[in-house]
């Protein structure tokens, strides 16, 4: 008996199939526009880069969804409630997300079905529709094999400068492999072997061409695998659920909205004017002053030597955030009028000067020493007109206790905890101190 959830799952898979095909069509459209239109090439390249990233991520999501549903079908289980999709990073980090997607090909290679799913499908029977799925899995694994193996067909070699082969490469001998790594195509030999040249291993050109062709065919094979799984599920569980269309998730939501997905950054001017350079320097000064706040607090709180790592991490984080803010907002600022740039630089300079002058006293107020806390809590308040005022006492710190000896010879006060950079209020340490403070109307913690 087919579970009712299969209709929704099949509708979701069909929506992803259509999304992948639409994303591929968008990439082809931008490539044609880039070839035909010679104006504003940078904008066309930027949108093409975003479209490729969206397409590759959609392909990976399509693969993961089809694999999850196929595994549930072969296990005679219910389909998962939520199909796996990759997360699109928040808007401030979209450019890094796009680069990350390009570096990983959208995650397609990691989403290809493994040998365990192939073995499970082969053991499920000889259904005609299932045979197509098995062939599609084998094709995807062949592309994955080409992706992993083709780089190993290159090697480092020592060229012979006196002759050249018909292929345009210098003749020479293969560089000596490192001990324990006899394969010249191993990444260790490709990285550390002593060779000046880089070439295809002799006699492996045909194998390399086959592997690269198989690797490039991965996009068509992804669509073929998804279509075969879709036909298999519709054959056994009926058509997609009628009614409302499946809601797209992940990168598929940004198809045909490439400019909104990854807005184009305003480029920096090729040459800065004096005002622009001055403003950038002042903004950098402001960032450094703000990054120094954790160091100031650590010095006033006397924790810099005990806990240097959190303070260093805090300073680096503030500096990084400030540099990132300048990197993002700087190009737009540099496109403004000279007066606006100058006013921004002046405001940043004033802010940097104020932060530099204020951070020390503010940190000292919250992390004061024992003498400063005595003045703040007692000498400037309830003891201002007593023999215990600042100009009539002798004070010292002994054993974590602040000792106040009035010149008049009255009772000696003992207050604690007397620690540098402390935040706890001073408390009387003996009965005599408490009686004196109560006699003068001091509020005790």
N, C-alpha and C positions, 0 to 999 in steps of 0.2 A: 504494500500500500504506500502510495506516495504521500509524503508529509506536505502539509499546506504551505510550509515555508519555502518549498522548492520553486514555486511560481515567482515569488519575490526575488529569490536568488538568481533565477534565470533572467529575469528582467534587468537586474543590476548588471549581470555579466554582459547582456546585450547592449546596455547603455555604455559600458566601458569599451566594448568593441567599436561602437560608433564613434566614441570619443577618440580612440586611438587613430582611426582612419581620418577623422577630421583634423587631428593634430598633424598627421603626416601631410595632409593636403595643404595645411597652412605653411608648413616648412617648404614645400615645393613652390607654393605661391610666392613666398618671400625670396626664394632663390631665383625665380624667374624675374621678379621685380628688381633684384640686385643686378642681374645680368642686362636688363633692358634699360634701366633708368640710371644715368650717370650722375644725377644730381642727388645731393644729400646721402652720400654713400654711408656715412657713419650711422645715420639713423636706421637705414635698411639693415646694416650689419648688426646693430644692437637688437633690433626686433627679431632678426633671424636667429641670433644667439639665444634669445629668450624662447622663441618658438621651438628650437631644437631641445632645449632643456625640458620644456613642458612635454614635448612628445616623448622623450626618453623616459621621463618619470611616469607618464601615463602608460607606456609599454610595460614598465616594471610592475605597476599596480595591476594591469591587466593579467600579466603572467601570474602574479601571486594570487589574485582572485580565482582565475581558472584552475590553478593548481589546488587551492583549498577546496573548491567545489568538486573537482575530480577525485581528490582523496576522500571526501565525505561520501561521494557516490560509490566508490569502490569498496569502502568500509561499510556500506549500507547504513550510514548514519545520517542524521539530519544536517542540513547545511548550517554553517556558522551564522550567528545573528549579524555580526559586523564583519564585512570583508576587509582584508588588510589593504591599507593605502599608506603611502609615504606622506609625512608631514611637510607642508610648505611652511618655511620659516616665516616669522613675523616680518612686517614690511621693512624695518630698518636694516635687516640682514638679508634682504632678498638678493642683492648682488652676490653675496657670499654663497647663498643657496644655489644660485644659478651656476656659479663656478664649481661648486661641490657636485652638482648634478652632472656637469660636463666631465669632470675628472672621473666620476664613477659610471659614466654612461647611463645615468639615471638609476643605477642599481639593477640593470637588466641581467648582467652576468650572474649576480648573486641570486636572482629570482628564477633562474632556469631550473626546471625539475631535475632532481637527482636520480641516481640509479635505483634507489629504493622504490620510488613511485613507478618507474618503468617496470621493475620486477613485479610490483603489485598489479599493474595493468596487464602484463603478459599472463599472469596467473588467473585473471578474471574471466578468461574465455576467449573465443574467437569471433566475437560479434563483428560484423562488417564495419559498423561505425567506430567501434573500439579500435580496430586495426588502424584506421586513419589517425586516431589519437596516439597510438604507439609509434607510428612512423613520424608523426610531428615531434614527439619527445626525442626520438633518436636524431632527428635533424637538428633540434636545438642543442642537444649534447654534442653533436659534431661541430656546431658553431662555437660552443664553449671550449671544445678541445682545440680548435684552431686559434681561438683567442689566447689560450694559455700556452700553446706550443710554438706558435710562429715566432715569438721573440727569441726562442732558444736556437733558431736556425741561423742566427748571426754570430759573428765571432770577431775577436780582435786579432790583427795580424801585423806583421812587420813588412811594410811594402818594399818592393824593389824599385828604386827610383830610376833605374836605367831603361825600363821597358813598361809598356802598357798593354793590357789585354784588349780584345775586341769589345768587351762590355764597358770599357771606360774605367775599370778599376785597375789599380796598380798590381802587378804580379808581386808575389811575396810568399812568405811562409807563415803558417799559423803561429801565433804567440804561444809561448810555453805555458801550459796550464799549471795551476797551483797544486801543491800536494794535497791529495784527498779529493780532488775535483777533476776527474779525467775528461769530462765533457766540456769542450770549448764553448758550448752555448750556455753553460751554467752561469747564473747571474754573478757569482763570485768571480769567475774568470772574465766575464764581460766588464766587470767593474775594476778589478785589480790586476789583471794580467798586463804584462809590459808589452803593449803593442801600440803603434802610432795610428793604425788604420782600423776601419770598421767595414765589414763586408759580409755578404751572404756566404755561408760555408760552401766550399766548392762541391758541385754535384747536387746541391739541395735546392736549386732554383725552382724546379718543378714542384717539389713538395711544398715549398713556401707559397707558391702561387695558388696551389689547391687549398692550403690552410687559410690564406687570406681571403680567397673567394668565399669559403665556407663561413668565415667570420663576418664578412660584409653582408651575407644573406640572412643574418640573425633577425633583422626587422621583418622581412617577409615571413620568416618562420614563426615569429611570435604571433603574427596575425593568423597564420595557418593553424597553429596550435589552439589559439583561442576559438577560432571558428569550429574546429573539430570537436573541442570540448562542448561548445554550445550546441552543436548538432546532437552529440551524445546525450546531453542532459534533456534536450527537448524530445528526443526519441524515447527516453525511459520515464520522464517525469512530466511530459506534456509541455505545452507552450508557456510563454511567459505570462505572468499574472496580468489580466486586463485591468484597465482603469488608469490611474495616474502613473506617469512615467517615473522611472527610478531617479532619485536625486543623485547628482554627481558629487563626488567628494575628492579631496586632494587636489592634485595639479589639474585634473580635468575641468575644474571650475574656471580656470584661467585661459582656456582655449578661446581664441579670437579676442582676448583682452591682454595681449602681451605688454602693451604700454602701461596698463594699470598694474599688471603683476609685478613687473620690474621697471619702474620709471627710469628713464634715461638720466644719468647724472650730468649736471652742467660741467663742461670741461674747464680745467684751470687755464688761465691766460698763458700764452707762450712766454711772455716777458712781463714781469711785474714792474709797475711804476714805483716811484719813491714812496708815495702814500700807501700803496698796497703792501709793499714790503715792510713799512713801518707798522702798519696795522697788524700784519701777521706776526711780527716780532713781539708786539705788545700782547697779542692774544696768547702766544707761547709763554710769555712771562706770567700771565694770569694763570695759565694751566700749571706752571711750576710752583707758583705760590700756593695754589689750592692743594697740589700734591704734597706740599710740605706740612700741611695741617696735621696728619698723623704723627710726623716726627716731632712737631711742637708739643702735641698732647702727650706723646710718650716721654719726652724729656721732662715736662712739668709733672707728670704722674710718676716719674722715676721707675718706669717699666721698660724703658728702651733696651737696657742691657739684659733684662730677664725674659722679655718676650719680643725679640726683634723681628721674627718672621711675620706675625700678624700685622705689625706696623709697616713692614716693608711691602707686604701684599696690598695693604690699604693704599699706600702711596702709589704703587705701580698701577692699581686699579683706577685711581683718580686720574693719574697721568694718561692712562690708556683711553679712558672715557673722554677726557678733554681733547686728546689728539684726534680721536674718532669724530668728535663734534666739529672740530676745525676742518677735518677732511671732508665731512659731508656738507657743512654750511659755508665753507670758505669759497668754493667756486661761485656760488650764488651771490655771496657778498662782493666778490671781486668784479661782478658784472654791474654793480650799482654805480651811481655817480660818485665822483671824487669827494664831494661833500659828505655824502652818507658814509663812505668808507672812513674818512677822517674823523667824523663824529663817533663812529663805532670804535675806532682805535683810541680816541680820547677817553670814552666811557670805560673801555677795558683797562686803560692805564690807571684811571682813578680807582676802579674796583680792585685792581691788583695791589695798589699802594695801601688802600684801606684794609684789605685782607691781611697784608703783610704786617701792618702796624697793630691790628686788633687781635690777631690770633694768639699772640703771646699773653697779653693781659687777660683775655677771656679764659684761656686754658689755665693760667695762674689763679684765676678766681675760683674755678671748680676744683683744682688740685693744688691747694695752698699748703705751705709749710706750717709747723706748729706755732711759730711766732705770729705769722699773718692771721692764723685762725684765732689766736688769743686776742689780737687787736680787734678783729671783726666781731667776735662773740662777746667779749667782756670789756676790754680796755676802752673801746670807742662807745660803749653803751653804759651798762650799769655801774662799771668801775671807773668811769671817766673822771669823777670828782673824788676819788678815794685814794688812799696811799698805794693802790695797785695800778695807777695809771702808768703810761709808758715811760714818762720822764722821772719816775720815782721808784723804779724797780731794777733789780738785777735778775737775769734769767739765764737758764741753761737747760739742756736736754740731757738726762741721765737715765739710762736703762729704759728707754721708751716712755719716760715721764717728763713733762715740762715743769720745771721747778721755778717758781716766781718768789723771789725774796725782796720784800719792800725795804727801802733804805731806812724807813722809820722804825724798823724792828718788829712790826706786827707779824701775825701768823704767816708762815710760809705756805704758799699754795702749791699743790701738786695735782697736775691735770694730765690726762691721757685719753687716747693714745697719741703720743707725740711722734708722728712719722711724716716724712717729706712726701708731698704729693698725695696726702690722705684726703678722704672725703667724709670721714666720720667726725662728728662734733666732739669737742673736748669735754670730758667728764671728770668730776672730782674723784681723786684716788684715796682720800682719807676723810675722817669725820670733821677734822678742823677745817679743811678746804670747803666742805659742804656747808658748814655753819657760817663761814665768812660770806660765801656767795648768796646764801639765803638772807643774811642780814642786810646785804646791799640790794636785795630784790632782783637778783639775776634769775632768769628762767633756765632751769636745768633740764637736759634731755632725759 
